[in-house]
Amino acid sequence: MSQQPNARSAALALISSVTGEGQMISDLAPDLLGPLSPPERAAAQRLALGVLRQLGPIDRLLALHLDKVPPSATRNILRLATYELTSGGAAHGVVHSAVTATGARRKTRHLKGLVNAVLRRIAEAGSEALDDKATRMPKWLRHRSNRAWGAQATAAIECAHAVQPPIDLTAKVDPQALADAVGGMVLPTGSVRIASGQQVSALPGYDTGEFWVQDAAAALPVRMLGDIAGARALDICAAPGGKTMQLAAAGAHVLAVDSAAKRMARLTENLQRTLLTAETRVADAHTVTGQFDVILLDAPCSATGTIRRHPDLPHVGRDKALRDLVDLQRRLLDHALTLLAPNGRLMYCTCSLLPDEGEHQIRDALQRHDIELVDTSPPGTEPSWLAKGGGLRIRPDFWSDLGGLDGFFMAAMRQRS
């Protein structure tokens, strides 16, 4: 009779699939977390993400107690248990669970003694056993980051990736009232920030649609557009809908387009919960026609700016796909510009750390088209965020004293008069 899944076994399965097969937790979650209760699902995800954030320090600590690297299944058991032990987990329960998991596999049964001995030594060392060197980005990304921002900034970004980020909320109406209700703080840019680890759906105002979850950096592109009340707005690659809701809440008449039906279903659910209105369409953005006063293109990208929230990303093969993504961004941007009404504005943004997907795209677009950048910065932005050549460049190491930000690039443009 097979053992019922629990938070630890599900976390172990997530870690193994991410590190061994390069799969994303978001793709694995329905199957691996579905059988668990809501609290266990949350615990499993917390454990898996914690291990991936601290993978470098965990592996260096284990190397001190191992003569050679064990098989991947055993190594991941040790990784998970080490994270728990150095995060304050009860030693007896953690070690017993790891030894039991090792013994449950025919090919690893003989390593039960090794697992027991290693983890007992780590438990004796306590939470101070991990070093403070952040997990490094994969070589391909670290090389590009060094080239773009320098070694010191890259190291600071890696430190930001190692910290569990807070939760940011966008208020439908009044940020201060929302902050008072949920016990958060209003950031200089208008987002509301609360501590991590909270159940968002249990917060006051969730059921009545007073807010939605959206990183403070991701909320900036719509705010850069200023007053858009009454504007005809197109949100390209709109799902899961944070920016669509911002546009609608600001009074725009919104058409939200995305090619992913499942993600668009989430967008529709979010609109219903927040009582906001937008026309939604599951379609390839290249098929959209018409003229729009405001166009928001949050282009598909490497998502390297969101590693602090998605530490599984570095384990997914992104380097080979980057060229295709850059080409897709260029084609989407070119098509979006054909949809701009006279005096209309197009906001291009990506949650990427790479200039190839941000600054370079805008530089090249300015050469291909008769367009100009619109010099706008929303309240709360800082001079260090201004990108060379125009727009805003946000990095995860910015606002470190406030809990950081996702990496983002954004720039607004219009046809020349």
Secondary structure, 3 states (H helix, E strand, C coil): CCCCCCHHHHHHHHHHHHHHHCCCHHHHHHHHHCCCCHHHHHHHHHHHHHHHHCHHHHHHHHHCCCCCCCCHHHHHHHHHHHHHHHCCCCHHHHHHHHHHHHHCCCCCHHHHHHHHHHHHHHHHHCHHHCCCCCCCCCHHHHHHHHHHHCHHHHHHHHHHHCCCCCEEEEECCCHHHHHHHHCCEECCCCCEEECCCCCHHHCCCCCCCCEEECCCCCCHHHHHCCCCCCCEEEEECCCCCHHHHHHHHCCCEEEEEECCHHHHHHHHHHHHHHCCCCEEEECCHHHCCCCEEEEEEECCCCCHHHCCCCCCHHHCCCHHHHHHHHHHHHHHHHHHHHCEEEEEEEEEEECCCCHHHCHHHHHHHHHHCCEEEECCCCCCCCHHHECCCCCEEECCCCCHHHCCCCCEEEEEEEECC
